[in-house]
Amino acid sequence: MNRWLAAAAMPVLAGLVTLGPGLRPAHDAAHAAGNPMQVVGFWANDATSGLSGLYKYPHAVTDFAPFWYSVNASGSLVSHVDTAILNKVRAAHVAITPLVNDGTGVQAFLTNPVTRINAARNIADMVKAEHFQGVDIDFEPPHNSVSPELVAFMIDLRDFLPHGSVVTMAIVPNSGGAYNFPKLTPEVNQFILMSYDQHDDGSLAGPVAATPWVQNILARMTSVVPSQKIDLGVAVYGYVWPQGSTTAATVPYNAVTPTMQANAKWDSADQETYATYSTASGPVVAWWESLQGMNQKIQLAKQDNLGGIALWHLGYANDSVYQLLLHQVGSQP
């Protein structure tokens, strides 16, 4: 870990209390009894460097959710599994709940009962064959027109899955009522609120996930879903914009530069880190979730008695992120 990253980690980690035994995978009753929160670590196939921390600190994460499967229009699964990483995560004894996304972009398989049932059955067969702890359903963007079909799919999926499988579901904020939570809640163990990208590529510069914005979308969700069934999304990245532009580049937390860190300021209103500085191409504005910002989100999840947190994604993490997780919400050996 770079020295400036280590220095940044020290104020956040100082004085934190290590919590008790870990949660495998999260269940409402277990969390209510006082066990630590669930920590879902998503992983996309575009960055592997951050996974070295997972193998080094396996007790910092309760569930590894790799982006390994897509559903096509016929309801079949397309696999992106990296067997080397699969074997390493299994050797670290971390529960695996792979992410399944919509390969069509319009949930084409949901509108036909045959392809919808095919998709549910194929996902369940995959979980059973691979002995995964469960599955994460990530169909986005959400479409209001297929809200009833999404409920039917989740009911079928629950029926087909091996008994005791954990079902998590990624929820896009500001979705305009595309999720029928009263009917989805009995079928889902944990809803993962994707509370990030308030500003991103396509918008003017601004916080990735300002705390007031997160509080607003969280308040709306807790009005219809029990708080312990919600995992709060935590960004492990940021964006850099040329000043005045709406075109931004993603900056993983483990790639935050010394120049960004040297110019970093804490916005007390949005509770996120930002920096303005000059480059060879001109002035830029950066906003990113620093350790301080990640810690703020963890404290918000604790304050609201949520079931856990979910990080997007572990490929963007470094040792300091895992150390923060381990001290705040993870488990010790």
C-alpha positions in Angstrom: 0.0 0.0 0.0 1.3 3.5 -0.9 2.4 5.6 2.0 -0.1 8.3 1.3 -2.9 5.7 1.3 -1.7 4.3 4.6 -1.7 7.8 6.0 -5.2 8.4 4.8 -6.3 5.2 6.4 -5.0 6.0 9.9 -7.5 8.6 11.0 -10.4 6.5 9.9 -9.2 3.2 11.5 -8.0 4.7 14.7 -10.1 3.7 17.7 -12.5 1.5 15.8 -13.9 -1.5 17.6 -13.7 -5.0 16.2 -17.1 -6.7 16.1 -17.9 -10.3 16.8 -18.4 -13.4 14.7 -19.2 -13.0 11.0 -22.5 -13.4 9.2 -22.8 -16.2 6.6 -24.8 -15.3 4.4 -27.2 -12.7 6.0 -30.5 -13.7 7.4 -32.9 -11.2 9.1 -33.1 -13.1 12.4 -29.4 -13.4 12.7 -28.8 -9.7 12.3 -31.6 -8.9 14.7 -29.9 -11.0 17.3 -26.8 -8.7 17.2 -24.5 -10.3 14.6 -22.4 -8.0 12.3 -23.9 -6.8 9.1 -23.6 -8.5 5.8 -20.8 -7.2 3.6 -21.4 -8.0 -0.1 -18.3 -7.5 -2.3 -19.3 -7.2 -5.9 -16.7 -7.8 -8.6 -16.7 -7.0 -12.3 -14.3 -8.8 -14.7 -12.5 -5.6 -15.6 -10.2 -5.3 -12.5 -8.5 -8.1 -10.6 -5.8 -6.2 -8.6 -8.2 -5.5 -5.7 -8.9 -9.1 -5.1 -5.5 -9.7 -3.5 -7.0 -8.0 -0.4 -9.9 -10.4 -0.4 -7.5 -13.4 -0.2 -5.5 -11.5 2.5 -8.5 -10.4 4.5 -11.2 -13.0 3.8 -13.1 -12.1 7.0 -13.7 -8.6 5.9 -16.4 -9.7 3.4 -19.3 -12.1 4.0 -20.4 -12.6 0.4 -18.5 -12.4 -2.9 -20.8 -11.5 -5.8 -18.9 -11.7 -9.1 -20.5 -10.6 -12.4 -20.4 -14.0 -13.9 -23.7 -14.7 -15.6 -26.1 -13.0 -18.1 -29.6 -14.1 -19.2 -30.4 -14.0 -22.9 -33.7 -13.6 -24.7 -34.4 -17.4 -24.6 -33.8 -17.6 -20.8 -30.5 -19.3 -21.2 -27.4 -18.4 -19.2 -24.2 -17.0 -20.7 -21.3 -17.7 -18.4 -18.3 -15.4 -17.7 -16.9 -17.5 -14.8 -13.2 -17.1 -14.1 -12.4 -20.5 -12.7 -9.0 -19.4 -11.2 -10.7 -16.7 -9.2 -13.5 -19.1 -8.3 -11.0 -21.6 -6.8 -9.2 -18.9 -4.9 -12.3 -17.5 -3.3 -13.5 -20.9 -2.4 -10.1 -21.6 -0.8 -10.6 -18.5 1.3 -13.9 -19.8 2.5 -15.9 -16.8 1.4 -19.6 -17.4 0.5 -20.3 -16.9 -3.3 -23.5 -15.4 -4.6 -22.9 -14.7 -8.3 -24.5 -11.8 -10.0 -26.9 -12.5 -12.9 -27.7 -9.6 -15.2 -30.0 -9.0 -18.1 -28.1 -9.6 -21.3 -30.9 -8.2 -23.4 -31.1 -4.8 -21.8 -34.9 -4.8 -21.9 -35.7 -7.9 -19.9 -36.9 -9.6 -23.1 -37.1 -13.0 -21.4 -39.7 -11.8 -18.8 -42.6 -11.1 -21.1 -43.0 -14.7 -22.3 -43.9 -17.3 -19.6 -41.9 -20.0 -21.2 -38.6 -18.0 -21.4 -39.3 -16.5 -17.9 -39.5 -20.0 -16.4 -36.5 -21.1 -18.4 -34.5 -18.3 -16.9 -35.5 -19.1 -13.4 -34.9 -22.8 -13.8 -31.5 -22.2 -15.4 -30.3 -19.9 -12.7 -31.5 -22.3 -10.0 -29.7 -25.2 -11.8 -26.5 -23.2 -11.9 -26.6 -22.4 -8.2 -27.3 -26.1 -7.4 -24.6 -27.5 -9.7 -21.9 -25.1 -8.5 -22.9 -25.3 -4.8 -23.2 -21.5 -4.6 -24.8 -20.0 -1.4 -27.3 -18.1 -3.6 -27.6 -15.6 -6.3 -27.8 -11.9 -6.9 -30.4 -10.7 -9.5 -29.3 -7.5 -11.2 -31.8 -6.6 -14.0 -31.2 -2.9 -14.9 -32.4 -0.5 -16.0 -35.7 -1.5 -14.4 -38.8 -1.3 -16.6 -42.2 -0.4 -15.2 -44.0 -2.3 -17.9 -42.6 -5.7 -16.7 -43.1 -5.2 -13.0 -45.7 -8.0 -12.6 -43.5 -10.3 -14.7 -40.5 -9.5 -12.5 -42.5 -10.6 -9.5 -43.6 -13.8 -11.2 -39.9 -14.5 -12.1 -38.7 -14.0 -8.5 -41.4 -16.3 -7.2 -40.5 -19.0 -9.7 -36.8 -18.6 -9.0 -37.4 -19.0 -5.2 -39.4 -22.2 -5.9 -36.6 -23.7 -8.1 -33.6 -22.8 -6.0 -32.2 -25.3 -3.4 -33.8 -24.8 0.0 -32.0 -22.2 2.0 -30.4 -20.4 -0.9 -29.9 -16.7 -0.4 -31.5 -14.4 -3.0 -30.3 -10.8 -3.2 -31.7 -8.2 -5.6 -30.0 -5.1 -6.9 -32.3 -2.1 -6.8 -31.7 1.0 -9.0 -32.6 4.2 -7.2 -35.1 6.6 -8.7 -36.7 3.8 -10.6 -40.2 5.3 -10.9 -42.0 2.4 -9.2 -40.6 -0.4 -11.3 -40.3 -2.6 -8.2 -43.4 -4.1 -6.5 -41.7 -4.3 -3.1 -44.7 -5.7 -1.2 -44.8 -8.7 -3.5 -41.0 -9.0 -4.0 -40.1 -8.8 -0.3 -41.2 -12.4 0.6 -39.0 -13.8 -2.1 -35.8 -11.8 -1.5 -33.4 -12.1 1.5 -31.7 -8.8 0.9 -32.3 -5.8 -1.4 -29.1 -4.1 -2.5 -29.8 -0.4 -2.9 -27.4 0.9 -5.6 -26.9 4.2 -3.8 -24.2 5.7 -6.1 -23.8 7.6 -9.3 -25.7 10.6 -8.3 -23.3 12.3 -10.7 -21.3 10.4 -13.3 -20.2 10.4 -16.9 -23.0 12.4 -18.6 -23.6 14.9 -15.8 -21.7 17.9 -14.6 -19.2 17.3 -11.8 -20.6 16.5 -8.4 -20.6 13.9 -5.6 -20.9 10.2 -6.5 -23.2 9.6 -3.5 -23.8 12.7 -1.3 -25.0 11.6 2.1 -28.3 13.7 1.9 -29.1 12.1 -1.4 -28.5 8.7 0.0 -30.6 9.4 3.0 -33.5 10.5 0.7 -33.5 7.4 -1.4 -33.0 5.2 1.7 -35.9 6.8 3.5 -38.2 6.1 0.6 -37.1 2.5 0.5 -37.4 1.8 4.2 -41.0 3.0 4.0 -41.8 -0.1 2.0 -39.1 -2.6 2.9 -37.9 -3.7 6.4 -34.6 -2.0 7.1 -32.8 -5.3 7.9 -33.6 -6.5 4.4 -31.6 -3.6 2.8 -27.9 -3.5 2.1 -26.6 0.0 1.4 -24.5 0.3 -1.8 -21.0 1.8 -1.2 -18.9 3.1 -4.1 -15.2 2.2 -4.2 -14.5 4.8 -7.0 -15.0 8.3 -8.2 -15.0 10.4 -11.4 -12.8 13.1 -12.9 -14.3 15.8 -15.1 -12.6 18.4 -17.2 -13.9 21.6 -15.7 -17.3 22.5 -17.1 -17.6 19.2 -19.0 -20.2 16.4 -18.7 -17.7 13.8 -19.8 -16.1 12.0 -16.9 -13.5 9.2 -16.5 -13.9 6.6 -13.7 -11.2 6.5 -11.1 -11.0 3.3 -8.9 -10.2 4.0 -5.3 -6.9 2.1 -5.7 -6.0 4.4 -8.6 -6.5 7.7 -6.8 -3.4 9.7 -7.6 -1.1 11.5 -5.3 -2.1 14.7 -7.0 -5.8 14.1 -6.2 -4.9 13.3 -2.6 -2.7 16.4 -2.3 -5.6 18.6 -3.4 -8.3 16.6 -1.6 -10.9 18.5 0.4 -13.9 17.2 2.5 -17.3 18.6 1.6 -19.1 18.8 4.9 -22.5 19.2 3.3 -22.3 16.4 0.8 -19.9 14.4 3.0 -17.7 13.3 0.2 -14.1 14.1 -1.0 -13.4 16.3 -4.0 -10.4 18.0 -5.5 -9.8 20.7 -8.2 -6.4 20.8 -9.8 -4.6 21.4 -13.1 -3.4 18.9 -15.6 -1.6 19.1 -18.9 -5.0 19.2 -20.6 -6.4 21.9 -18.4 -8.3 22.2 -15.0 -10.3 19.2 -13.7 -12.7 18.4 -10.9 -12.7 15.1 -9.1 -15.2 13.6 -6.7 -14.6 10.2 -5.1 -15.6 8.0 -2.2 -12.6 8.2 0.1 -12.1 6.0 3.2 -13.8 8.8 5.2 -16.8 8.7 2.8 -17.0 4.9 2.9 -17.0 5.1 6.7 -19.8 7.6 6.6 -21.9 5.2 4.6 -21.1 2.3 6.9 -22.2 4.5 9.9 -25.4 5.4 8.1 -26.2 1.7 7.5 -25.6 1.1 11.2 -27.6 4.1 12.3 -30.6 2.9 10.2 -30.2 -0.7 11.4 -29.7 -2.0 7.8 -28.9 -5.6 7.0 -25.5 -4.7 5.6 -23.5 -2.9 2.9 -22.5 -3.8 -0.6 -19.4 -2.5 -2.4 -19.1 -1.8 -6.1 -16.6 -3.2 -6.6 -13.7 -5.2 -5.0 -11.5 -4.8 -8.0 -11.3 -1.1 -7.1 -10.2 -1.8 -3.5 -6.9 -1.9 -1.8 -5.7 -3.1 1.6 -7.0 0.0 3.4 -10.5 -0.6 2.2 -10.4 -4.2 3.5 -9.0 -3.0 6.8 -11.8 -0.5 7.2 -14.4 -3.3 6.5 -12.7 -5.7 8.9 -12.7 -3.1 11.7 -16.2 -1.8 11.1 -18.4 -4.6 10.0 -16.3 -7.7 9.2 -15.4 -10.7 11.4 -12.2 -11.8 13.0 -10.9 -15.4 12.6 
